[in-house]
């Protein structure tokens, strides 16, 4: 998948302007923006923002090929204009000139871009905006066609690493899987318990196989080479709706003198044709949800600390729905003195925090701890 990349990169303000990176690329780009209502100053600002975006795409575009989220997810590009430090390490601007029709302004930019800084920044931005969390629940067959295992195995380890590289935090479901059908499916009651129990946006149910096939002759070293059939089937459940949002299935053959050696020798093949292909299928759905979240600023992820009991959690939910006309609060989890909610209110996170601060939820007073785009952390005093 090689789409044309438009506004696809966010840069992190937290990266230090003085950070030194060995791999820095020099690029030459142009930015262009429309003149609206005769406002040339704003057009210049917008043209510079576009130029910085183009510089980052050129300088770090190779990351698109290695990061599933970035291949599928068009991030909000305007953040580049205010957060380019540490990513664009040097800028030389050309003169501001008229566009071809006279209704735009354009400007050239020679910039030094650090792909390493962009790579480090992607996860920071995604976690700040979405706090992406997933629970993985796998069953596997490794070498024995007759028996499924619920213990952690090779296939689960591969996908755990893939989700971490795509900026997710892995969350334990806390539910012990003890029953598996002949096809590797979990009982619906177990699935429902996992979805209800976990504090994650997604639960991924996976079944994996790594089975030895027929012998295929001697290697140059005289050892018998083995052919292994490797496959994985994943279902991704949105915990807010308990609906399966995506299903992916892939398989391939690899060869080696042992399972471990086969994986080691075919690492790039596995990542491209099994893990990468499945992750692309799943993360298309994730990116659609995140894009919607960014466009629809009424959706807010709320975490509440110092929740003494379930009654306090219920009182907070009732407070939200009383405080906002047409406000909705879906309680996701109450555990260990904290509660999490998906809230939908007009005005988004900042409006929600300003309205709710200082109000009473039962006998407790709401205090705002932190506000970021799409996320609010509160505590009850």
C-alpha positions as CSV (number, residue, x, y, z in Angstrom):
1,X,0.0,0.0,0.0
2,X,1.6,3.2,-1.1
3,X,-0.9,6.1,-1.0
4,X,0.1,9.6,-1.8
5,X,1.0,11.2,1.4
6,X,-0.7,14.6,2.1
7,X,-0.9,16.1,5.6
8,X,0.4,13.0,7.5
9,X,2.8,14.1,10.2
10,X,2.6,15.6,13.6
11,X,5.6,17.0,15.3
12,X,6.1,17.0,19.1
13,X,6.7,20.2,20.9
14,X,8.3,18.4,23.8
15,X,11.3,17.5,21.6
16,X,14.2,19.8,22.5
17,X,15.4,22.2,19.9
18,X,18.9,21.4,20.8
19,X,18.6,17.7,20.4
20,X,21.3,16.3,18.1
21,X,20.6,13.5,15.6
22,X,23.1,11.8,13.4
23,X,20.8,11.2,10.4
24,X,19.7,14.7,9.1
25,X,18.4,15.3,5.6
26,X,18.5,18.6,3.7
27,X,15.4,19.1,1.6
28,X,14.2,21.9,-0.7
29,X,10.4,22.4,-0.8
30,X,7.7,25.0,-1.5
31,X,4.6,25.9,0.5
32,X,1.6,27.6,-1.0
33,X,-1.6,29.0,0.6
34,X,-4.7,30.9,-0.5
35,X,-5.1,34.6,0.3
36,X,-8.4,34.9,2.2
37,X,-10.2,38.3,2.5
38,X,-7.0,40.0,1.3
39,X,-5.1,38.8,4.4
40,X,-1.5,38.4,3.1
41,X,0.0,37.9,6.5
42,X,-2.2,34.9,7.3
43,X,-1.5,33.5,3.8
44,X,2.3,33.7,4.5
45,X,1.8,31.9,7.8
46,X,-0.2,29.2,6.1
47,X,2.3,28.9,3.3
48,X,5.2,28.4,5.8
49,X,3.1,25.8,7.6
50,X,2.6,23.9,4.3
51,X,6.3,24.2,3.5
52,X,7.3,22.7,6.9
53,X,4.8,19.9,6.4
54,X,6.3,19.1,2.9
55,X,9.8,19.3,4.3
56,X,9.0,16.7,7.0
57,X,7.3,14.5,4.5
58,X,10.3,14.5,2.2
59,X,12.8,14.2,5.0
60,X,11.1,11.4,6.9
61,X,8.7,9.9,4.4
62,X,10.5,6.6,4.6
63,X,8.9,6.1,8.0
64,X,5.6,5.7,6.2
65,X,6.8,2.3,4.9
66,X,7.7,1.0,8.3
67,X,4.8,2.3,10.5
68,X,1.3,0.8,10.0
69,X,-0.4,3.7,11.8
70,X,1.3,6.3,9.6
71,X,0.5,4.5,6.4
72,X,-3.2,4.5,7.2
73,X,-3.8,7.6,9.3
74,X,-3.9,11.2,8.0
75,X,-2.9,13.2,11.1
76,X,-3.8,16.8,11.7
77,X,-1.0,18.7,9.9
78,X,-1.6,22.2,11.4
79,X,0.3,21.0,14.5
80,X,3.5,21.1,12.5
81,X,3.4,24.9,12.3
82,X,3.8,25.3,16.1
83,X,5.7,22.1,17.0
84,X,8.6,21.8,14.5
85,X,11.5,22.3,16.9
86,X,13.8,19.3,17.1
87,X,12.4,17.9,13.9
88,X,13.3,20.7,11.5
89,X,16.7,21.7,12.9
90,X,17.5,24.5,10.4
91,X,15.4,26.7,8.1
92,X,16.4,29.0,5.2
93,X,13.4,30.8,3.7
94,X,13.1,32.3,0.3
95,X,11.1,35.4,-0.6
96,X,7.3,35.3,-0.5
97,X,5.9,35.4,-4.0
98,X,2.6,35.3,-5.8
99,X,1.1,32.0,-7.0
100,X,0.2,31.3,-10.6
101,X,-3.2,32.9,-10.4
102,X,-2.4,35.7,-8.0
103,X,-4.9,34.4,-5.4
104,X,-2.2,32.5,-3.5
105,X,1.1,33.1,-1.9
106,X,4.0,30.7,-2.0
107,X,7.4,30.5,-0.4
108,X,10.5,28.2,-0.7
109,X,12.2,26.5,2.2
110,X,15.6,24.8,2.5
111,X,15.4,22.7,5.7
112,X,17.3,20.1,7.6
113,X,15.0,17.4,8.9
114,X,15.7,14.7,11.4
115,X,13.8,11.4,10.6
116,X,14.9,10.0,13.9
117,X,13.2,12.9,15.8
118,X,10.0,12.3,13.8
119,X,10.2,8.6,14.6
120,X,10.5,9.4,18.3
121,X,7.7,11.9,18.2
122,X,5.0,9.8,16.5
123,X,4.2,7.6,19.6
124,X,4.4,10.6,21.9
125,X,1.8,12.4,19.9
126,X,-0.5,9.4,19.4
127,X,-0.4,8.6,23.1
128,X,-1.1,12.2,24.1
129,X,-4.1,12.4,21.8
130,X,-5.6,8.9,21.9
131,X,-3.9,7.0,24.8
132,X,-4.1,3.9,22.5
133,X,-4.4,0.7,24.6
134,X,-5.1,-2.9,23.5
135,X,-5.5,-6.2,25.3
136,X,-4.2,-9.2,23.4
137,X,-5.7,-12.7,24.0
138,X,-4.1,-15.4,22.0
139,X,-4.4,-19.2,21.7
140,X,-1.8,-21.1,19.7
141,X,-0.8,-24.4,18.2
142,X,3.0,-24.8,18.2
143,X,4.1,-28.1,16.7
144,X,1.1,-30.1,17.8
145,X,-1.9,-30.0,15.4
146,X,-4.2,-31.5,18.0
147,X,-3.8,-29.1,20.9
148,X,-4.5,-25.4,21.5
149,X,-2.4,-23.7,24.1
150,X,-3.5,-20.5,26.0
151,X,0.1,-19.9,27.3
152,X,2.0,-17.0,25.8
153,X,3.7,-18.1,22.6
154,X,5.7,-17.1,19.5
155,X,2.8,-15.7,17.5
156,X,1.5,-13.6,20.4
157,X,5.0,-12.2,21.0
158,X,5.2,-11.2,17.3
159,X,1.9,-9.3,17.5
160,X,2.7,-7.8,20.9
161,X,5.8,-6.2,19.4
162,X,3.8,-5.1,16.3
163,X,1.2,-3.2,18.4
164,X,4.0,-1.6,20.6
165,X,5.7,-0.4,17.4
166,X,2.4,1.1,16.3
167,X,2.3,3.1,19.6
168,X,-0.1,1.0,21.6
169,X,0.2,0.3,25.3
170,X,-0.4,-3.4,26.0
171,X,-3.0,-3.9,28.8
172,X,-3.6,-7.2,30.6
173,X,-7.2,-8.3,30.5
174,X,-7.0,-10.0,33.9
175,X,-9.2,-12.8,32.7
176,X,-7.8,-16.3,32.6
177,X,-8.7,-18.3,29.5
178,X,-9.4,-21.9,30.4
179,X,-11.7,-23.1,27.6
180,X,-11.0,-23.2,23.9
181,X,-13.1,-24.8,21.1
182,X,-11.7,-27.2,18.5
183,X,-11.4,-24.2,16.1
184,X,-9.6,-22.0,18.6
185,X,-12.6,-19.9,19.5
186,X,-13.3,-18.7,23.0
187,X,-16.6,-19.0,24.7
188,X,-18.8,-15.9,24.2
189,X,-19.1,-15.5,28.0
190,X,-15.2,-15.3,28.3
191,X,-15.1,-12.8,25.5
192,X,-17.7,-10.6,27.1
193,X,-15.8,-10.8,30.4
194,X,-12.6,-9.8,28.8
195,X,-14.2,-6.8,27.0
196,X,-15.9,-5.7,30.2
197,X,-12.9,-6.1,32.4
198,X,-10.1,-4.5,30.4
199,X,-9.2,-0.8,30.4
200,X,-8.4,-0.6,26.7
201,X,-10.0,0.7,23.6
202,X,-9.6,-2.6,21.8
203,X,-9.4,-6.3,22.6
204,X,-7.7,-8.4,20.0
205,X,-8.6,-12.1,20.0
206,X,-6.0,-14.1,18.1
207,X,-5.3,-17.7,17.1
208,X,-2.0,-18.6,15.7
209,X,-0.3,-21.7,14.3
210,X,3.3,-22.6,13.8
211,X,3.4,-26.2,12.6
212,X,6.1,-28.3,11.0
213,X,5.3,-29.7,7.5
214,X,7.2,-32.2,5.4
215,X,11.0,-32.5,5.3
216,X,12.5,-30.9,2.2
217,X,16.0,-32.3,1.9
218,X,19.5,-31.5,3.2
219,X,20.9,-28.1,3.7
220,X,24.5,-27.2,2.6
221,X,25.5,-27.8,6.3
222,X,24.1,-31.3,6.2
223,X,21.2,-30.6,8.5
224,X,17.7,-31.5,7.7
225,X,15.6,-28.4,6.7
226,X,12.0,-28.2,7.8
227,X,9.1,-26.4,6.2
228,X,6.8,-24.6,8.7
229,X,3.3,-23.4,8.1
230,X,2.6,-20.2,10.0
231,X,-0.8,-18.6,10.2
232,X,-2.6,-16.0,12.3
233,X,-6.3,-15.0,12.6
234,X,-7.2,-11.9,14.5
235,X,-10.5,-10.3,15.5
236,X,-10.5,-6.7,16.9
237,X,-13.3,-5.7,19.3
238,X,-14.2,-2.1,20.1
239,X,-14.7,-2.2,23.9
240,X,-17.0,0.8,23.8
241,X,-19.5,-1.1,21.6
242,X,-18.5,-4.7,22.1
243,X,-18.6,-5.1,18.3
244,X,-16.0,-6.8,16.2
245,X,-14.7,-4.0,14.0
246,X,-12.1,-5.8,11.9
247,X,-11.1,-9.4,11.1
248,X,-7.8,-10.4,9.5
249,X,-6.3,-13.8,8.4
250,X,-3.0,-14.5,6.8
251,X,-0.6,-17.5,6.4
252,X,2.7,-18.2,4.9
253,X,5.4,-20.9,4.7
254,X,8.9,-20.5,6.2
255,X,11.9,-22.9,6.3
256,X,14.6,-23.6,8.8
257,X,16.3,-26.3,10.9
258,X,14.1,-25.3,13.8
259,X,11.1,-23.1,14.5
260,X,13.3,-20.4,16.1
261,X,15.8,-20.5,13.2
262,X,13.0,-20.4,10.6
263,X,11.6,-17.3,12.3
264,X,15.1,-15.7,12.6
265,X,15.9,-16.4,8.9
266,X,12.5,-15.2,7.6
267,X,12.1,-12.2,9.9
268,X,11.5,-9.6,7.2
269,X,9.2,-12.0,5.3
270,X,7.1,-12.6,8.4
271,X,6.8,-8.9,9.2
272,X,5.8,-8.0,5.6
273,X,3.5,-10.9,4.7
274,X,2.0,-11.9,8.0
275,X,2.3,-9.4,10.8
276,X,2.4,-6.3,8.6
277,X,-0.4,-7.4,6.4
278,X,-2.7,-8.2,9.4
279,X,-1.7,-5.0,11.2
280,X,-2.6,-3.0,8.1
281,X,-6.1,-4.6,8.0
282,X,-6.7,-3.9,11.7
283,X,-5.3,-0.4,11.8
284,X,-7.3,0.9,8.9
285,X,-10.3,0.6,11.3
286,X,-8.3,2.2,14.2
287,X,-7.2,5.1,12.0
288,X,-10.8,5.7,10.9
289,X,-11.9,5.9,14.5
290,X,-9.1,8.2,15.4
291,X,-9.7,10.5,12.5
292,X,-13.4,10.7,13.5
293,X,-12.3,11.5,17.1
294,X,-10.1,14.4,15.9
295,X,-12.8,15.8,13.7
296,X,-15.5,15.3,16.2
297,X,-14.1,17.2,19.2
298,X,-17.2,16.5,21.3
299,X,-15.8,13.1,22.2
300,X,-13.7,13.1,25.4
301,X,-11.9,10.3,27.2
302,X,-12.2,11.0,30.9
303,X,-10.2,9.4,33.7
304,X,-11.3,10.0,37.3
305,X,-9.1,9.3,40.3
306,X,-9.9,8.9,44.0
307,X,-13.1,7.1,43.2
308,X,-14.0,5.6,46.6
309,X,-16.7,3.1,45.4
310,X,-19.1,2.3,42.6
311,X,-21.6,4.8,44.1
312,X,-19.1,7.6,43.6
313,X,-18.5,6.5,40.0
314,X,-22.3,6.5,39.4
315,X,-22.6,9.9,41.0
316,X,-20.0,11.3,38.6
317,X,-21.7,9.9,35.6
318,X,-25.0,11.5,36.7
319,X,-23.2,14.8,37.3
320,X,-21.9,14.8,33.7
321,X,-25.3,14.1,32.2
322,X,-27.0,16.8,34.4
323,X,-24.3,19.4,33.6
324,X,-24.5,19.2,29.8
325,X,-27.5,19.4,27.6
326,X,-27.6,16.2,25.5
327,X,-24.4,15.1,27.3
328,X,-23.6,11.4,27.3
329,X,-21.2,9.5,29.6
330,X,-20.5,5.8,29.1
331,X,-18.8,4.3,32.1
332,X,-16.0,1.9,30.9
333,X,-14.4,0.7,34.0
334,X,-14.2,1.2,37.8
335,X,-11.3,-0.5,39.5
336,X,-8.6,0.3,42.1
337,X,-9.9,3.7,43.1
338,X,-10.2,5.1,39.5
339,X,-12.9,5.1,36.8
340,X,-12.8,5.8,33.1
341,X,-15.6,7.1,30.9
342,X,-16.3,7.9,27.2
343,X,-18.0,11.3,27.3
344,X,-19.7,13.2,24.5
345,X,-20.4,16.9,25.1
346,X,-20.4,20.1,23.1
347,X,-17.1,21.9,23.1
348,X,-14.8,19.0,23.7
349,X,-12.2,18.5,26.4
350,X,-11.5,22.1,27.4
351,X,-15.2,23.0,27.6
352,X,-15.9,19.8,29.6
353,X,-13.1,20.5,32.1
354,X,-14.1,24.2,32.6
355,X,-17.8,23.2,33.2
356,X,-17.2,20.3,35.5
357,X,-14.4,21.7,37.7
358,X,-15.5,22.4,41.3
359,X,-18.9,20.7,40.9
360,X,-20.2,18.1,43.4
361,X,-20.5,14.4,42.5
362,X,-22.3,13.2,45.5
363,X,-20.3,14.3,48.5
364,X,-17.1,14.7,46.4
365,X,-15.8,17.8,44.7
366,X,-14.4,17.5,41.2
367,X,-10.8,18.8,40.6
368,X,-9.2,19.0,37.1
369,X,-5.8,17.5,37.0
370,X,-4.9,17.6,33.3
371,X,-6.5,18.6,30.0
372,X,-5.2,17.5,26.6
373,X,-7.0,17.3,23.2
374,X,-9.7,14.7,23.6
375,X,-8.7,13.7,27.1
376,X,-9.4,15.0,30.7
377,X,-8.0,13.6,34.0
378,X,-9.9,14.5,37.1
379,X,-9.9,13.5,40.8
380,X,-12.6,13.5,43.4
381,X,-11.8,15.3,46.7
